[in-house]
Amino acid sequence: MSRAEMKSLPRGLTAAVFRGLFLARIVVKFGGTSVANVERIRRAARHVKREVDAGNQVAVVVSAMSGKTNELVGWVNDSSPLHDAREYDTVVASGEQVTAGLMAIVLSEMGIPSRSFSGWQVPIKTDDAHGAARITEIDPTELNKRMGDGWVPVITGFQGVAPSGRITTLGRGGSDTSAVAVAAAVKADRCDIYTDVDGVYTTDPRITPRARRLSKISFEEMLEMASLGAKVLMIRSVELAMAHKVRLLVRSTFDDPDAPQLAPDGTPGVPGTLVCDEDEIMEKQIVSGVTLARGEAKITLRDVKDKPGVAAAVFGALADESIVVDMIVQNVSDDGSLTDITFTVPDSEYDKAVHTIEAARANVEFGKISSSKGGAKISVIGVGMRSHAGVAASMFKALADKGINIQLITTSEIKTSVLIDDEYAELAVRALHTYYGLDKEDA
């Protein structure tokens, strides 16, 4: 049945018939670079049109145009350094509203029924933590009705409405989070995240051209990659997707919307990288990716009195100053009276962390502080590590073969991370990428 024939049906029947015929329900999200100007919005809209023409129900979530949010934040700070957070949200949320309106206009011009929705109109309900709100509930009634009638709702990402009725913004990664939350609310089959890269790679292609685009990756692996330096998806959105079992597809806005759809292996299929439940991945590689995080500072407290509560005093003081601690290693002396505690923080937090520890001397008895900045954290990640012994040992051997000294080690069920000197960072990534067989075969 054609769309024109469907429109001739009574309103109540249209949704029922369409729900019986559509291929999938998809939420698509476009980031700032994807909607940086009207021409790019038109290109993004062509991706939407392709899905609609294929018979899919589609909802769109948009970010502000590239650079617009920073400009709006600058205006707020210029107006008053000590501003009302509620008014901050009112100003900053306007960037997404502009994009949503323009996208709806362009889609309508293409013959696709569309209308824009601000977060409060959906409504996307949040708590009242202005500037860093968290979504509490989304009422999908209006969105379901619009999609059921063949419309494409265009929703502002990054924002919602507080219990007071005021506009809220969600903070860093808010648009991705909005898209995943909307997908969960409308029970979408998939949430497509369009960005300026064409998927998730085994490592940063700028470090090694032999990096491969993954066809699938588990939620857990993506969480580890996001937390360890990969910038493709924000941690918060992946956590939400995993909790609600929302399948994510990372793909490029800059692919030709009219070209044949090809999977990563070149066969007909959906391009990009699917982030999904581990059960959907038939063959699990031991290692799926290698990540690099630069700018890691190492701090060691020497000769700490080994008694209950010492670690709590150290890391409690850092937490009170909102300093994020990453790798932690503790070594106890032979007689058990003294211990060394080593941990890492971002280089940007180094001075603050050292000052905080010095100020906590009254509660933490230690001899001296040894510290250094500019380390690099290299991690290997893979759900296959659960069922294979010796992955960490083989990592250490691969680095030793290249003459790379390891300063710190931490492990989890699907990850092993080491801290090394930054000058060896890229060599380490390339060596491990090759060692675990992740290089392109044709490179």
N, C-alpha and C positions, 0 to 999 in steps of 0.2 A: 504494500500500500504506500502510495507516495505521500509526501508531507502535505501537498495540496488536498488530496483526498481525505487525509486525517483531519484537516482543518474544517472540512464540511460536516464532520460528525458533531453531535451534541457535545458540549463541553465536558460533561461527566464521563462520556465514553472515550474521549480523546486520550486521556491519561491511561485508561485501562488498556486500550489497544496498543498505545505506544510502549507501555511497560512490557507488553507481551512480545513486541517485535524488536526492541533495541538490542544491540550487541553487548554493550557494557555501559556502566555508569562511571564516568571519569571526572575527577577534579583535577584541573590543570593550574599550575602556579607559575607565574612569570616574575623573575627577579628584576632588580633595578636596571641591569645592563640590557635585559631583554626588552625593556619598555623605555629606553633612554630618550627617545624622541618619537614623533608621530609615525615616521617611516618604520621604525622598529615595532611600534604597536601594530601597524598594519601587517608586518611579517608574522608577529605572534598571533594575530587574529586569523591568519591563513592556516596556522596549525590547528586552531580551534575549529575552523570550517572543515578541515579534512576529517576531524573526528565526527563532527555532526553529519557530514555527508556520508560517512560510513555507517550511520545509524546509531551512533552512541549518544547517550545523554551526557551533557557536559556542563559543569560549573567552573568558573574561572576565579582564581584568587590572584590579586596583583600587589606588587610592591610599588613604592614611589619611584619616580624616574631616578636614574643613577645620579647621585650627588645631591638630590633635592632634600632628603632628610637632614643631611649635614648642614645644608644651607639654612633650613628652618630652625635647627638647633642653634646655629650661630646667631640667628636673629633674636631668639629668646634670650640667649646669654648676653647679647649686646644690650637688650632692653633692660635686663636686671640680672646680675649674677645670683641674687637670692630671690628666685621667682617662685610663684605658686605652682606646684607640680601638676595641679589640675589644669591650669592654663597652658602649661608646657604641653600637655597631652592634646589639648584643643588645637594648638598651633601645629604640632608635629604630625598629627593625624591627617592634616589636610593634604599632604603629599599623595597618599594612597587614594584619596577621594578624587583628585584630578585624574590620576591614571585610570581608575575604574570608570569614570564618566567617559573619558576618551575611548577606552576599549569598547564600551557599550555602543558608542556612536559609530565606531568603525565596523563592528559586527553587524549593526543594524543596516549600515550602508551596503554590506555584503549580502543582505537579504536574510540574515539570521536574527530572529526575534531576540532581543536582549534588553536588559536593564541593569543599572548599577545598584548595589546595596552597600551602604556603610555598615560598619560592625554593629551599631546600635539598631539598625533596621532589620537585621536577620532574625532575632538578635543573638549576638555572641556575648554571653554574659561572663563577666570576670569578677575577681575580687577588687578591692579598692586600692591596691598598691600601685598608685599612679607612676608611670614610667617603667614599671617592671611587673605589670599585672599578670595574673595567671588565669587561664580560661577555666570556668567552673561548669558551664553548661552551654549548649547550643540548641536552640529550638529549630528543627529542620522543616517544620510544617510548610512555610512559605517557599523555601528552596525546593522541596519535593514537589509541591504543586506547580511551580514554574517549570521545572525540568519535565514533569509529567505532561505538561501542555506543549512541550517542544521549545521552550525558551532556554536561553543561556544566561543565568544570573552571573553578574560580575561583582565579586565581593572584595572589599578593601581588606588587605592583609594587615597584620601588625596592630590591630585595634579591636576594641570591644566596648562594652558599657558596664559601668560599676553599679552596684545596688542603688547608689544615690541617683543614677540616671546620667552621670557625667561620663564623657568619653575617656577611655583609658588606652594606653599603648602597652605593648607586651615586652618591650625591650629587645635586646640583641637576638636575632634569629626569629623575630616575631611573625614574619610573613610565612616562612616555612611551617611554623607551628600552627598558624591559622589554617593553612591549607590542609594539613594532616587532621586537625580537629574537625574541619568541615567535612572532609572525606569520611571520617568516622561517624559523624552525625547523620549523614545522608546514606550511609552504608554503601559507599562507592566500591567498585571492584578494584580501583587503582587510583593512586594520586601521582600525577606526572609533575615532576619538578623540572621546569625548563630553566636552563642557566647558560653560562658562556662556555661550558665544557660539555663533551658528548658522553659523559659517563664517569664511572669510578675506575681508576687505574690501579694497577698493582703497585705503583709508586709514582712519584712526581715525574712526568715525562720531561720536565726541564732538567732533571738530574740525569736521567737515563732515557735516551730515545727508544730503548728496547722495552719500555713499559707497555703492558697490554691492558686494553680495556676489558673489564670483567663483564660477563653477561649476567651473572647473578652474584649476590653477596648477602650473607645473613645479617639480620638486624644487629646481632651481637658484634660481628666483625665490623660493621659500619660504625657502631658506637665507639669501638676501640679506635678505629681509624680517625674518626672525628675528634676524639679526645686527645689523640697523639700527633696532631699536626695536619691531617687532611682537611681541606677547607670546603669540600664539595657540599656537605650538609651540616647543619647545626645540630649539636648534641641533643638539644631540647626536643627538636622535631623528630629525631630518630627514636628517642625514648618514648614519645607519645605514640609513634607509629607501631613500635613493638608492643606497647601495652594494649593497643586496640586492634592489632593484627591488620594494619593498613599497609598494603603493598605499595612501595614507592618505586617510581621509575625516574632515574636521573637521565636527562637527555638535553640536547643542545637546541636552543632557539634558532641558531644560525644554520642548521641543516635546512636544505631546500624543502619547504612544506609540500611541494608538488612531486618530489622525487619518490621512486619506489621505496617502500619501507623495508630496510634490511637490518637484520640482527647483527651483533658484533662479529659473527663468523661469516658474514656475507650472504647468508641464506635469507629468503623472504621472512619477515617478522618485524617485531617492534624494536627499533634501535635503542641504544642506551644501556644502562645497568639497572637491573631489577633488584631492589632491596626487599628481602622477603624472609619468611620463616625458614629456619634451617631445614625443616622437613621437605621443602620444595627443591632443595639442591641435591641432586642425585649423587654426583661425585664430589666429595669434599676434599679439596686440596689440603695438604698438611699446612702449608703457608699460603695465604691468599694475597698478602701485601706487606710491603716494607714502608715504614713512615719515618720521617725526620722532623724533629722539633728542635729548633735552635734557640739560643738565648737562655740556657739553663744555668743557674748559679748553684754552686755546691757549698753548703755550710756544715762544718763539723764542730761539735762541742766535745772537747777533749777532757778526759778524767772527770766525768760526771759521777757524783755519788750514786751508786746503784741501790735505790730504795723505792718502795711503792710511791706512785704519784709523780715521779720525776718527768716521765714522758707526757703525762697529762698537763703538768705545769708548763713545759716547753711549748707544746703544740696548742694548748689552750690560750697562751699569750699571743701566739701568732694568729689564731682564729679570731680572737677579740679585735685584732687589727685588720681583719678580712684579708689576710695573706694566704694565698693558696699554696699548700705544700704538696709536692708530688712524690718523688721517690724517697723512701725512708729505710735506713739500714742501721742496726744497733749491734755493736760488738762489746761483749762483756770480758773483763780481765780474768786471768786464770783463778785468782782468789775470790772473784765475785764481788769485790768491793767497789770497783770502778767500771765505767762503761764509756764508750764513745758513741755518740748519736750523730749520724750524718743524714742530711735531707737536702732536697733541691727546691728552689723557688724560681720564678721567672726573674731574669736579669733586672727587669723593671722594678721588682720588689726587693732587690738585694739589700740596699742601704736601709730600707725600712725594717727588714727582717733582722739584720744585725743589731740595729738600734733597739728593737723590741726585746731581743734575747739579752742584751746587756742590761736593759732596764729590769729584766726579770731575775737578775742574779740573787736577789734576796730569797726567792723561792726555788731557785735551781743552782745547786752548788756544782760548779765546774771549773776546770783549770784555765783553759783558754779557748778561743775560737780560731779555727782555721777555715779559710773560705777562698773561693775563686769564682769569677764570672766567665761567661762565654763558653759553656759546655754545650754538647749536642746529645740529644736523646734519640737513639735508634731503636725501633721496635719491629719485631716480626709478629704477624697476626694471622690466625687461622683456626677455624673450628675443628679442623682435622688434628690439631695438636692435642685434643682431648684423648684421642685413641692411639697416639704415637709417642713412644718414649724417646728421649735423647735429642729433642729439638733444640733445647737450650745448649746442650753440649756441642752440637754441630754448629750452632751460631757462634759460640766462643771460638771454636776451631777455625771457622771461616775468617773471623776477624784476626785471629792470631797469625794465620797464614799471610795476612797483609801487613803484619807488624803493628796492629792497632791495639793499644792498651785499653783495658776496661776499668773504669773507676767505680762504678756502681751497677748493681743488677737488681731488677725486680721482675717477678713473674706473676701471672694469673693463669687461669685454666686455658685461655686461648691467646695468650700474649707473653712475650718475653721482651723486656726493655733493658738497654744498657746505656750508661752515660760515658761518653768519650770526649776527647779534645775536638773542638770544632774543625780544626784544620784537616781532620780525617773523615769528616761527616759524609761528604759525597762519595768518597772512595768506599766507605763502609756500606752505604746504600747500594752502590753498583755491585759490590762484591756479594752481598747477601742476596740481591735480586737474581744474580746469575746462579749462585750456589743452590738456591731452592727451585731452580728451573722455571722462573717467571718471565724470562726474556722472550720476546717475539721470535718465532721460529724463522721468519723471513727477514729479520733485521740484519 
